[in-house]
Every structure is written in C-alpha cells, then in structure tokens.
C-alpha cells in the first residue's frame, strides 16, 4: 500500500467517522431530553455492563483475525479462519448474554441500586451477542482492505440507530425503545455483512484448524480488555455508588462529548494496525516506522485543537444539546477530552507491541493503569464528585501513554516532530482564546464559532510554518472545494 493510498483510505474512514460522530452527537440531545438524568444514567450503566462482558466473550479474536489474515492469500485458510472464529464467538456470546440475563436482578440491586432496573438489564443482555459477532464480521472487510464496504456498514449503523431510536422514542417506548433500536440495527448490519462474506468466499463448516493458534495470540488480550474497561468505565459504577444514578447521568452525558476525541484515532487505527502487521511480516521496518511517526503527528495535529475546541465550547454544548439538569457537568468535558488524546497516543504505540506479538505487555500496562484509576476514583470521587472521576481518568491515561511510548521505543525508533507539536499547541491556544469570547446560545452560533475556530487554527499554524508543502496543497484543495460547494448552495 502506497502512502497516498493509505492516506486516502484514512481520509475516507475519517469522513465516515465525522458523519458517524455527528449521528452519535445528535443522539445525545435526543436521548437525554427524552429520558432525563435518571433513565439516561440507567442506559449508560447498561452500556457499561455490556462493554465489560462483550470483550470477555470475544476473547480478543477480532484482533487475532486482523493480525493473522492481513497478509494471507490462501482462500481455504481464510474461510477456515473466518468461520471458525464466527462460530466460536457466537457460542461464547450466547453464553455471556444468558449469564447477564440470569444475573440481572442482583446486578440491578447491588450495582445499579435500583431493583426495577432488572427489566431493562434483561432486555439489554442480547446486546452482548451482537457486540461479539459484529466486530468479527466487519473486521473481515477491514482485513482485506475493503474499506468502502467497511465504511458503509459503519455509517449505515450510526444513521440507522439515530433514526430508529428517534422513532421509538417519539412513539413513547422510552428506554426500552433505545435498547430495541440498538439491537435491531446492529443485528441487521451484522446479518448483511455475513451474507456478503458468504457470497465472497463461500460457506464451509469450520474444523477449527487454526483456532488454537489464534487463541494463543488473542487470549492474553482478553484480560487486557477487562482492565481497560476498569480504566475507561468503572468510574460510572463508583459514581453511582457514591453519588447515585442522577450524577452518573450527568457525568455520562459530559463524557459523551469529551470522548469525541477518541473517535479521531478510529480512522487511523482501522487502517494502521493491518498495514503495520503486513509491513512487519514483510520485514519492511523502515516503512513501518515512517507510518508510525506520521500517524502520531497527524493524530496530534488534529486532536490537540479538538481538545481546545471542546474545552472552549463545553458549557454551550451541554446547554444546547441537553437540558439544564446536565449543564453542571460541563467542567468534565475538557478533562475527558484530554484523556482521549492521551488514550489515542497510547493506542498508536500499543500497535507496535501487538505486531511483535508481545501481547502480555499491554495487559501488564493496562493492569497497572486500572489499579491506579480505581485508587484515584476511590480517593477523589467522595472528595470532589464527578470531576474527581474525570481527573482519575486523565492521570491514568497520562501514565498509560508514558508506559506505552517507553515500551514501543524498545522495539522501534520514532520521530516525534516536537517542533510541529509545539506549533500546534500555540495555534490551538490562540484559537481557544479567540472563540471563548463568543456568546453561544444556539446551534447556529456554535457552528459559526467552530468554523471560525478552525480558520484561526489553520491561519496561525500557517504563519508558524506548522504544515509542509504537501499538507498545504491538500488544505487549499479542500478549502477550495468547500468554498465551491457553498457558492453553489447560495446560488441555488
């Protein structure tokens, strides 16, 4: 894959992620305004519970599929691997869903502090099944560079959830409607993906020939996902324990905006890990380090101003897209956004540990970070409330980013482009002070302020020499295209 093709595919995924994030973004006001702080907190807790159990049922096999099939060309091997993994995770997903269904009542009583929540936990238990089958079916397209197909599935799922959830909420189904809509949309997307896979490679009864090898690689990643869950999500349970479901609803809504930063790493990660695996298998180490270095640079150039932007618009975002009951959590957004940036850095460097098959090292790192996170939450949440949970996440990801970078440098050299990053920080600071002066009370004013902020950032970066010639040509090309489209719209 050429650098240009790599960049184009990352760009395609990036555009899809923008639309997907927009759909997710629009879901926040729809759900928060329909459910209120309490039911939104309950929905957040169900999601957190499903996100804990699903990776345990998946056993890291989606990443095993990517790692071992990225350079595979034998059709029989591909068929055996795909259907072995699909069959295995279907059985494990069913068992995990059944387990959550049976444990719904004690979880509602002791975990959610609301026995009536058991009904909704049971309804949401099937989310585990679709959450383990869907990644394997969609990762097939990621592995074999069918990026358009992967992008379409991602986009249609996001739009489908948005429209179906909105419909069921409008006709009065409440939280149950949110759960049912999520189940049906993900289920349909998964079914279509599997049918396309069957059309492309045929259908066979798996013999599980390579499953032991894949599990040997992926099983060490399973506790890794568990401890990552502790770092990313266990604070919701602790907020519920110390402060109640209303507070976790406020905290979760603020985190939904702050976590938008983490979506910036997704387009890169979707393309990057399979490509790094292929380059490593072909012993193209110099190219591998170039991909790593530029990936980090581009991620930071985009995510740093995004953090500053979210920090400037934190209170208006909650004020416009939720209700007054949620606005008190605005100060969580900058902290969680900064955590997302650090998590993205860590994820980039974790790739190098996975491609050299050091799968236990990320687990050790995540375990240390998870312990730190829980201890900080226990200390800070009773002291400063939900901001303590956000600060615990920030400190934990800072520690994680340092450890992952250090371990990655043991295997590969990286160019960190420090001067470009300093210019990026200075440009983002200028943008922050400029846009924070705006009084933003409507969506229109928010979009205008965001657009002005982008222009300020790009202008200062240009003056500081933060972009190379190739990047400047791309920026000019896209700005010209945007201006042309706006002119056509105005003339029409």
C-alpha positions as CSV (number, residue, x, y, z in Angstrom):
1,X,0.0,0.0,0.0
2,X,1.4,3.4,-1.0
3,X,1.4,6.3,1.4
4,X,-1.1,8.0,-0.9
5,X,-3.5,5.1,-0.8
6,X,-3.0,4.8,3.0
7,X,-3.8,8.5,3.4
8,X,-6.9,8.2,1.1
9,X,-8.3,5.3,3.0
10,X,-7.7,7.0,6.3
11,X,-9.4,10.1,4.8
12,X,-12.4,8.0,3.7
13,X,-12.7,6.4,7.1
14,X,-12.2,9.9,8.6
15,X,-15.1,11.4,6.6
16,X,-17.3,8.4,7.6
17,X,-16.3,8.9,11.2
18,X,-17.3,12.6,11.0
19,X,-20.8,11.6,9.8
20,X,-20.9,8.7,12.4
21,X,-19.9,11.1,15.2
22,X,-22.5,13.6,14.0
23,X,-25.1,10.9,14.4
24,X,-23.8,10.0,17.8
25,X,-23.7,13.6,18.6
26,X,-27.3,14.1,17.6
27,X,-28.3,11.1,19.7
28,X,-27.2,12.8,22.9
29,X,-29.9,15.5,22.9
30,X,-32.5,13.1,21.6
31,X,-31.9,10.6,24.4
32,X,-31.1,13.0,27.3
33,X,-34.1,15.2,26.6
34,X,-36.4,12.2,26.3
35,X,-35.1,10.1,29.2
36,X,-33.8,12.6,31.7
37,X,-30.8,12.2,34.0
38,X,-32.1,9.1,35.8
39,X,-33.0,6.9,32.8
40,X,-30.0,8.2,30.9
41,X,-27.8,7.1,33.8
42,X,-29.5,3.7,33.6
43,X,-28.9,3.4,29.9
44,X,-25.2,4.4,30.5
45,X,-24.9,1.7,33.1
46,X,-26.3,-0.9,30.8
47,X,-23.9,0.1,28.1
48,X,-21.0,0.0,30.6
49,X,-22.1,-3.5,31.7
50,X,-22.3,-4.8,28.1
51,X,-19.0,-3.2,27.3
52,X,-17.4,-5.2,30.2
53,X,-18.8,-8.6,29.3
54,X,-18.6,-8.4,25.4
55,X,-14.8,-8.3,25.2
56,X,-14.6,-11.3,27.6
57,X,-16.9,-13.3,25.3
58,X,-15.0,-12.1,22.2
59,X,-11.6,-13.2,23.7
60,X,-9.6,-10.8,21.5
61,X,-10.4,-12.9,18.4
62,X,-11.3,-9.9,16.3
63,X,-7.7,-8.6,16.7
64,X,-6.5,-12.1,16.0
65,X,-8.4,-12.1,12.7
66,X,-6.7,-8.8,11.8
67,X,-3.2,-9.9,12.9
68,X,-3.1,-13.3,11.1
69,X,-5.1,-12.7,7.9
70,X,-3.7,-9.3,6.9
71,X,-1.1,-10.9,4.7
72,X,-3.0,-14.2,4.0
73,X,-3.9,-15.1,0.4
74,X,-5.0,-18.7,0.5
75,X,-8.8,-18.8,0.2
76,X,-9.2,-22.0,2.1
77,X,-7.2,-20.7,5.1
78,X,-9.3,-17.5,5.0
79,X,-12.6,-19.4,5.0
80,X,-11.5,-21.8,7.8
81,X,-10.3,-18.9,10.0
82,X,-13.3,-16.6,9.4
83,X,-16.0,-19.3,10.1
84,X,-14.1,-20.8,13.0
85,X,-13.9,-17.5,14.7
86,X,-17.5,-16.6,13.9
87,X,-18.9,-19.8,15.2
88,X,-16.8,-19.7,18.3
89,X,-17.8,-16.1,19.3
90,X,-21.5,-16.8,18.5
91,X,-21.5,-19.6,21.1
92,X,-19.5,-17.6,23.7
93,X,-21.7,-14.5,23.0
94,X,-24.9,-16.6,23.6
95,X,-23.5,-17.9,26.9
96,X,-22.4,-14.4,28.0
97,X,-25.9,-12.9,27.2
98,X,-27.6,-15.7,29.1
99,X,-25.3,-15.0,32.1
100,X,-26.2,-11.3,32.2
101,X,-29.9,-12.2,31.8
102,X,-29.7,-14.5,34.8
103,X,-27.7,-12.0,36.9
104,X,-29.9,-9.1,36.1
105,X,-31.7,-8.9,39.4
106,X,-28.6,-8.9,41.7
107,X,-26.8,-6.5,39.4
108,X,-29.8,-4.1,39.5
109,X,-30.0,-4.3,43.3
110,X,-26.3,-4.0,44.2
111,X,-24.7,-2.5,41.1
112,X,-27.4,0.0,40.0
113,X,-29.1,0.4,43.4
114,X,-32.5,0.1,41.7
115,X,-34.2,-3.4,41.6
116,X,-36.6,-2.1,38.9
117,X,-33.6,-1.8,36.5
118,X,-33.6,-5.6,36.2
119,X,-36.2,-5.5,33.4
120,X,-34.0,-3.2,31.3
121,X,-30.9,-5.2,32.0
122,X,-32.6,-8.4,30.8
123,X,-33.7,-6.6,27.6
124,X,-30.2,-5.3,27.0
125,X,-28.5,-8.7,27.6
126,X,-28.8,-9.6,23.9
127,X,-26.6,-6.6,23.1
128,X,-23.6,-8.8,24.1
129,X,-24.4,-11.3,21.4
130,X,-24.5,-8.7,18.6
131,X,-21.4,-6.9,20.1
132,X,-19.3,-10.0,19.7
133,X,-20.5,-11.2,16.3
134,X,-20.5,-7.7,14.7
135,X,-16.7,-6.9,15.2
136,X,-15.7,-10.2,13.6
137,X,-18.0,-9.8,10.6
138,X,-17.0,-6.2,10.0
139,X,-13.2,-6.8,10.6
140,X,-13.3,-9.1,7.6
141,X,-13.7,-6.1,5.4
142,X,-11.0,-4.2,7.3
143,X,-8.5,-7.0,7.0
144,X,-8.9,-7.4,3.2
145,X,-8.8,-3.6,2.6
146,X,-12.5,-3.4,1.6
147,X,-12.6,0.0,3.2
148,X,-15.6,1.3,1.3
149,X,-17.7,-1.6,2.4
150,X,-16.5,-1.2,6.0
151,X,-17.2,2.5,5.8
152,X,-20.8,1.9,4.5
153,X,-21.6,-0.5,7.3
154,X,-20.2,1.9,9.9
155,X,-22.2,4.8,8.5
156,X,-25.5,2.9,8.0
157,X,-25.3,1.6,11.5
158,X,-24.9,5.1,13.0
159,X,-27.7,6.6,10.9
160,X,-29.9,3.6,11.5
161,X,-29.6,3.9,15.2
162,X,-30.2,7.6,15.1
163,X,-33.4,7.3,13.0
164,X,-34.8,4.2,14.7
165,X,-34.1,5.4,18.3
166,X,-35.8,8.8,17.4
167,X,-38.8,7.0,16.0
168,X,-39.3,4.7,19.0
169,X,-38.8,7.5,21.5
170,X,-41.3,9.6,19.6
171,X,-44.0,6.9,19.9
172,X,-43.3,6.6,23.6
173,X,-41.2,3.5,24.1
174,X,-38.6,5.3,26.3
175,X,-35.5,3.4,27.4
176,X,-36.8,0.1,26.1
177,X,-37.1,1.7,22.7
178,X,-33.4,2.7,22.8
179,X,-32.4,-0.8,23.6
180,X,-34.6,-2.4,21.0
181,X,-33.5,0.0,18.3
182,X,-29.8,-0.6,19.1
183,X,-30.4,-4.4,18.9
184,X,-32.2,-4.4,15.7
185,X,-29.9,-2.1,13.8
186,X,-26.7,-3.9,14.9
187,X,-28.4,-7.2,14.2
188,X,-29.4,-6.3,10.6
189,X,-25.9,-4.8,9.8
190,X,-24.3,-8.0,11.1
191,X,-26.6,-10.2,9.1
192,X,-25.9,-8.3,5.9
193,X,-22.2,-8.4,6.5
194,X,-22.2,-12.2,7.0
195,X,-24.2,-12.7,3.8
196,X,-21.7,-10.6,1.8
197,X,-18.8,-12.7,3.3
198,X,-20.6,-15.9,2.3
199,X,-21.0,-14.5,-1.3
200,X,-17.3,-13.6,-1.5
201,X,-15.6,-16.7,0.0
202,X,-18.4,-19.3,0.1
203,X,-19.7,-21.2,3.1
204,X,-17.9,-24.0,5.0
205,X,-18.4,-25.9,8.2
206,X,-15.4,-24.9,10.3
207,X,-12.9,-27.5,11.6
208,X,-11.2,-25.1,14.0
209,X,-7.8,-25.9,12.5
210,X,-6.2,-22.6,13.3
211,X,-8.3,-21.6,16.3
212,X,-5.8,-22.7,18.9
213,X,-3.1,-20.6,17.3
214,X,-5.4,-17.6,17.2
215,X,-6.5,-18.1,20.8
216,X,-2.8,-18.3,21.8
217,X,-2.4,-14.8,20.4
218,X,-5.7,-13.3,21.4
219,X,-6.4,-14.8,24.9
220,X,-3.7,-12.6,26.5
221,X,-5.6,-9.7,25.2
222,X,-8.8,-10.7,27.0
223,X,-7.7,-9.6,30.5
224,X,-6.3,-6.6,28.7
225,X,-9.8,-5.6,27.6
226,X,-11.1,-6.2,31.2
227,X,-8.5,-4.0,32.8
228,X,-9.1,-1.4,30.0
229,X,-12.8,-1.4,31.0
230,X,-11.8,-0.7,34.6
231,X,-9.8,2.3,33.4
232,X,-12.5,3.6,30.9
233,X,-15.8,2.7,32.5
234,X,-15.6,1.5,36.1
235,X,-15.8,5.1,37.3
236,X,-19.6,5.0,36.3
237,X,-20.2,2.3,38.9
238,X,-18.2,4.2,41.6
239,X,-20.1,7.5,40.7
240,X,-23.3,5.5,41.1
241,X,-22.2,4.1,44.4
242,X,-21.1,7.4,45.9
243,X,-23.5,9.9,44.2
244,X,-26.4,8.0,42.6
245,X,-27.8,7.4,39.1
246,X,-28.7,11.1,38.6
247,X,-25.0,12.0,38.9
248,X,-23.9,9.2,36.6
249,X,-26.3,10.5,34.1
250,X,-24.8,14.0,34.2
251,X,-21.3,12.6,34.2
252,X,-22.0,10.2,31.3
253,X,-23.5,13.0,29.2
254,X,-20.4,15.1,29.7
255,X,-18.2,12.2,28.9
256,X,-20.1,11.6,25.6
257,X,-18.9,15.0,24.4
258,X,-15.4,14.6,25.8
259,X,-15.0,11.2,24.4
260,X,-15.5,12.5,20.8
261,X,-11.7,12.9,20.8
262,X,-11.2,9.2,20.9
263,X,-13.1,8.9,17.6
264,X,-10.3,10.7,15.9
265,X,-8.0,7.7,16.5
266,X,-10.5,5.2,15.0
267,X,-10.0,6.1,11.3
268,X,-6.2,5.8,11.8
269,X,-6.4,2.6,13.8
270,X,-8.7,0.8,11.4
271,X,-6.1,1.2,8.6
272,X,-2.9,1.4,10.6
273,X,-2.8,-2.0,12.5
274,X,-3.4,-4.2,9.5
275,X,-0.9,-2.2,7.5
276,X,1.8,-2.3,10.2
277,X,1.2,-6.1,10.6
278,X,1.8,-6.6,6.9
279,X,4.9,-4.4,6.8
280,X,6.4,-6.2,9.8
281,X,5.7,-9.6,8.3
282,X,7.5,-8.4,5.1
283,X,10.4,-7.1,7.2
284,X,9.9,-3.5,5.9
285,X,10.9,-1.9,9.2
286,X,11.9,1.5,7.8
287,X,8.5,1.9,6.2
288,X,6.8,0.7,9.4
289,X,8.5,3.5,11.4
290,X,7.5,6.1,8.8
291,X,3.9,5.1,9.1
292,X,4.0,5.2,12.9
293,X,5.7,8.6,13.1
294,X,3.4,10.3,10.6
295,X,0.3,8.6,12.1
296,X,1.2,10.1,15.5
297,X,1.9,13.5,14.0
298,X,-1.3,13.7,12.1
299,X,-3.3,12.5,15.1
300,X,-1.9,15.2,17.3
301,X,-2.3,17.9,14.8
302,X,-6.0,17.1,14.6
303,X,-6.7,16.1,18.2
304,X,-4.9,18.9,20.1
305,X,-7.1,21.7,18.6
306,X,-10.1,19.4,19.1
307,X,-9.4,19.3,22.8
308,X,-9.0,23.0,23.0
309,X,-12.2,23.5,21.0
310,X,-14.2,21.2,23.2
311,X,-12.9,23.0,26.2
312,X,-14.0,26.3,24.8
313,X,-17.5,25.0,23.9
314,X,-18.0,22.7,26.9
315,X,-20.8,24.7,28.6
316,X,-22.6,25.7,25.4
317,X,-22.6,22.1,24.2
318,X,-24.4,20.8,27.2
319,X,-26.7,23.8,27.3
320,X,-27.8,23.5,23.7
321,X,-27.9,19.7,23.3
322,X,-29.1,18.5,26.7
323,X,-31.3,20.1,29.4
324,X,-30.4,22.4,32.3
325,X,-30.0,19.4,34.6
326,X,-26.9,18.3,32.7
327,X,-25.1,21.6,32.4
328,X,-23.5,21.3,35.8
329,X,-21.1,18.7,34.4
330,X,-19.5,21.0,31.7
331,X,-16.2,21.0,33.5
332,X,-15.8,17.3,32.9
333,X,-15.6,17.7,29.1
334,X,-12.1,19.3,28.9
335,X,-10.7,16.7,31.3
336,X,-12.2,13.8,29.4
337,X,-11.2,15.2,26.1
338,X,-7.5,15.5,27.3
339,X,-7.8,11.9,28.5
340,X,-9.0,10.8,25.0
341,X,-5.9,12.5,23.4
342,X,-3.6,10.5,25.7
343,X,-5.5,7.3,25.1
344,X,-5.0,7.8,21.3
345,X,-1.3,8.2,21.8
346,X,-1.2,5.1,23.9
347,X,-3.2,3.2,21.2
348,X,-0.8,4.1,18.5
349,X,2.2,2.8,20.4
350,X,0.3,-0.3,21.6
351,X,0.2,-1.3,17.9
352,X,4.0,-2.0,17.9
353,X,3.7,-4.3,20.8
354,X,0.9,-6.3,19.1
355,X,2.7,-6.7,15.8
356,X,5.8,-8.2,17.6
357,X,3.3,-10.4,19.4
358,X,4.2,-9.1,22.9
359,X,0.5,-9.3,23.8
360,X,1.2,-9.7,27.5
361,X,2.9,-6.4,27.8
362,X,-0.2,-4.3,27.1
363,X,-2.1,-6.4,29.6
364,X,0.5,-5.6,32.3
365,X,0.4,-1.9,31.4
366,X,-3.4,-1.8,31.5
367,X,-3.5,-3.7,34.8
368,X,-1.2,-1.1,36.4
369,X,-3.2,1.7,34.9
370,X,-6.5,0.1,36.1
371,X,-5.3,-0.2,39.7
372,X,-4.2,3.4,39.7
373,X,-7.5,4.5,38.2
374,X,-9.6,2.7,40.8
375,X,-7.5,4.0,43.7
376,X,-7.7,7.6,42.4
377,X,-11.5,7.2,41.9
378,X,-12.0,6.0,45.5
379,X,-9.9,8.9,46.7
380,X,-11.3,11.7,44.5
381,X,-15.0,11.0,43.9
382,X,-16.0,11.3,47.5
383,X,-13.9,14.5,47.7
384,X,-14.7,16.4,44.5
385,X,-17.6,14.4,43.0
386,X,-17.7,13.7,39.2
387,X,-14.8,15.9,38.5
388,X,-12.7,13.5,40.6
389,X,-13.7,10.7,38.3
390,X,-12.6,12.7,35.3
391,X,-9.3,13.6,36.9
392,X,-8.7,10.0,37.8
393,X,-9.2,9.1,34.1
394,X,-6.8,11.8,33.0
395,X,-4.0,10.8,35.4
396,X,-4.4,7.2,34.4
397,X,-4.1,7.8,30.7
398,X,-1.1,10.0,31.2
399,X,0.6,7.2,33.0
400,X,-0.5,4.7,30.3
401,X,0.8,6.9,27.4
402,X,4.2,7.2,29.1
403,X,4.5,3.4,29.6
404,X,3.3,2.5,26.1
405,X,5.7,5.0,24.5
406,X,8.6,3.7,26.6
407,X,7.9,0.1,25.7
408,X,7.4,0.8,22.0
409,X,10.8,2.6,21.8
410,X,12.4,-0.6,22.8
411,X,11.4,-2.2,19.5
412,X,11.3,0.7,17.0
413,X,12.6,4.3,16.7
414,X,10.1,7.1,16.2
415,X,10.2,10.7,15.1
416,X,8.0,12.7,17.4
417,X,8.0,16.0,15.5
418,X,8.3,18.0,18.7
419,X,8.5,21.4,16.9
420,X,5.4,20.8,14.9
421,X,3.5,19.8,18.1
422,X,4.6,22.9,19.9
423,X,3.3,25.0,16.9
424,X,0.1,23.0,17.1
425,X,-0.3,23.8,20.8
426,X,0.4,27.5,20.3
427,X,-2.1,27.7,17.4
428,X,-4.7,25.8,19.5
429,X,-4.2,28.2,22.4
430,X,-4.8,31.2,20.1
431,X,-7.9,29.6,18.7
432,X,-9.2,28.9,22.3
433,X,-8.8,32.5,23.5
434,X,-10.5,33.8,20.3
435,X,-13.6,31.5,20.2
436,X,-14.1,31.6,24.0
437,X,-15.1,35.2,23.7
438,X,-18.3,34.3,21.7
439,X,-21.6,34.1,23.5
440,X,-23.1,30.9,22.2
441,X,-26.8,30.1,22.8
442,X,-27.9,28.4,19.6
443,X,-26.7,25.6,17.3
444,X,-26.1,28.1,14.5
445,X,-23.9,30.2,16.6
446,X,-22.0,27.1,17.8
447,X,-21.3,26.0,14.2
448,X,-20.2,29.5,13.2
449,X,-17.9,29.8,16.2
450,X,-16.5,26.3,15.4
451,X,-15.9,27.2,11.8
452,X,-14.1,30.5,12.8
453,X,-12.0,28.5,15.3
454,X,-10.9,26.1,12.5
455,X,-9.8,29.1,10.3
456,X,-8.0,30.7,13.2
457,X,-6.1,27.5,14.0
458,X,-5.1,26.9,10.3
459,X,-4.1,30.5,9.9
460,X,-1.8,30.5,13.0
461,X,-0.3,27.1,12.0
462,X,0.4,28.5,8.5
463,X,2.1,31.6,10.0
464,X,4.2,29.4,12.3
465,X,5.2,27.0,9.5
466,X,3.4,24.1,11.0
467,X,2.4,22.5,7.7
468,X,4.7,21.1,5.0
469,X,4.1,21.9,1.3
470,X,2.1,18.7,0.6
471,X,-0.2,19.4,3.6
472,X,-0.7,23.0,2.5
473,X,-1.7,21.8,-1.0
474,X,-4.2,19.4,0.5
475,X,-5.7,22.1,2.8
476,X,-6.0,24.6,-0.1
477,X,-7.7,21.9,-2.3
478,X,-10.3,21.0,0.4
479,X,-10.9,24.6,1.3
480,X,-11.5,25.5,-2.4
481,X,-13.9,22.5,-2.7
482,X,-15.8,23.6,0.4
483,X,-16.0,27.2,-1.0
484,X,-17.2,26.0,-4.3
485,X,-19.9,23.9,-2.7
486,X,-21.1,26.8,-0.5
487,X,-21.2,29.0,-3.6
488,X,-23.4,26.5,-5.4
489,X,-25.7,26.3,-2.4
490,X,-26.0,30.0,-2.1
491,X,-26.7,30.5,-5.9
492,X,-29.3,27.7,-5.8
